[in-house]
Amino acid sequence: MHAVVRTYSGSGAKDLFGLLEKRKADVEAAMRSVQGLVSYTLVRTGDGGLSVTVCKDKAGTEASMRVAKEWIQKNAAALGSNPPAVAEGPVFMQIT
């Protein structure tokens, strides 16, 4: 498995996460289109939020980043949020 964490902060990040919460059904539909999706989580932070995506392989997490970027460009471009900081790598343990 492979995971990617995208951290959104700074200009527009709080507004972005407000919109993501209001449009949960749309976001879920977009992310469920990702081949190999294992889990997707959105977390609010003090200055914005983060997303955690786990997929069966790196191709899945790369697809999830494309889907997220396209969704934001289509639905939240006017918010002017900064691009996320991205951390990614292979999963070696997952507890559910």
C-alpha positions as CSV (number, residue, x, y, z in Angstrom):
1,M,0.0,0.0,0.0
2,H,1.0,3.6,-0.5
3,A,-0.1,6.8,1.4
4,V,-0.1,10.5,0.7
5,V,-0.8,13.3,3.2
6,R,-1.6,16.7,1.8
7,T,-1.5,19.6,4.3
8,Y,-3.3,22.8,3.4
9,S,-2.5,25.9,5.4
10,G,-2.2,29.7,4.9
11,S,-4.4,31.8,2.6
12,G,-7.8,30.2,1.9
13,A,-7.1,26.9,3.6
14,K,-9.9,27.3,6.3
15,D,-12.4,28.4,3.6
16,L,-11.3,25.4,1.5
17,F,-12.0,23.0,4.3
18,G,-15.3,24.7,5.0
19,L,-16.3,24.1,1.4
20,L,-15.0,20.5,1.5
21,E,-17.3,19.8,4.5
22,K,-20.3,21.4,2.8
23,R,-19.7,19.4,-0.4
24,K,-18.8,16.0,1.3
25,A,-20.9,14.0,-1.0
26,D,-19.2,15.5,-4.1
27,V,-15.8,15.0,-2.6
28,E,-16.6,11.4,-1.7
29,A,-17.9,10.6,-5.2
30,A,-14.7,12.1,-6.8
31,M,-12.4,10.2,-4.5
32,R,-14.2,6.9,-4.9
33,S,-13.4,7.1,-8.6
34,V,-9.7,6.5,-7.7
35,Q,-8.6,2.9,-8.7
36,G,-7.2,1.1,-5.6
37,L,-8.5,3.5,-3.0
38,V,-8.3,2.0,0.5
39,S,-9.2,5.0,2.6
40,Y,-9.6,8.8,2.4
41,T,-9.8,11.0,5.4
42,L,-10.1,14.8,5.8
43,V,-9.0,16.4,9.1
44,R,-9.4,20.0,10.2
45,T,-6.4,21.7,11.7
46,G,-6.0,25.1,13.4
47,D,-5.0,26.8,10.1
48,G,-6.7,24.7,7.5
49,G,-6.6,20.9,7.2
50,L,-5.1,17.8,5.8
51,S,-6.1,14.8,3.8
52,V,-4.8,11.3,4.2
53,T,-5.2,8.9,1.3
54,V,-4.2,5.3,1.3
55,C,-4.3,3.3,-1.9
56,K,-3.2,-0.2,-3.0
57,D,-0.2,1.3,-4.8
58,K,1.6,4.5,-5.7
59,A,-0.4,4.8,-9.0
60,G,-3.5,5.1,-6.8
61,T,-2.1,7.9,-4.7
62,E,-0.9,9.7,-7.8
63,A,-4.4,9.5,-9.2
64,S,-5.9,10.7,-6.0
65,M,-3.7,13.8,-6.1
66,R,-4.9,14.5,-9.7
67,V,-8.5,14.1,-8.7
68,A,-8.1,16.4,-5.6
69,K,-6.3,19.0,-7.7
70,E,-9.0,18.9,-10.4
71,W,-11.8,19.1,-7.8
72,I,-10.2,22.1,-6.2
73,Q,-9.6,23.9,-9.5
74,K,-13.2,23.3,-10.6
75,N,-15.0,24.0,-7.3
76,A,-12.7,26.2,-5.1
77,A,-10.3,28.1,-7.3
78,A,-11.9,31.4,-6.2
79,L,-10.8,30.7,-2.6
80,G,-7.2,31.3,-3.6
81,S,-5.8,28.6,-1.3
82,N,-2.2,27.7,-1.3
83,P,-1.1,24.4,-2.9
84,P,-0.7,21.7,-0.2
85,A,2.5,20.5,1.3
86,V,2.7,16.8,0.2
87,A,4.3,13.9,2.1
88,E,4.0,10.4,0.6
89,G,5.5,6.9,1.0
90,P,4.9,3.2,1.3
91,V,2.7,1.9,4.1
92,F,4.4,-0.6,6.3
93,M,1.7,-0.8,9.0
94,Q,-2.0,-0.1,9.2
95,I,-4.2,-0.8,12.2
96,T,-7.9,-0.7,11.8
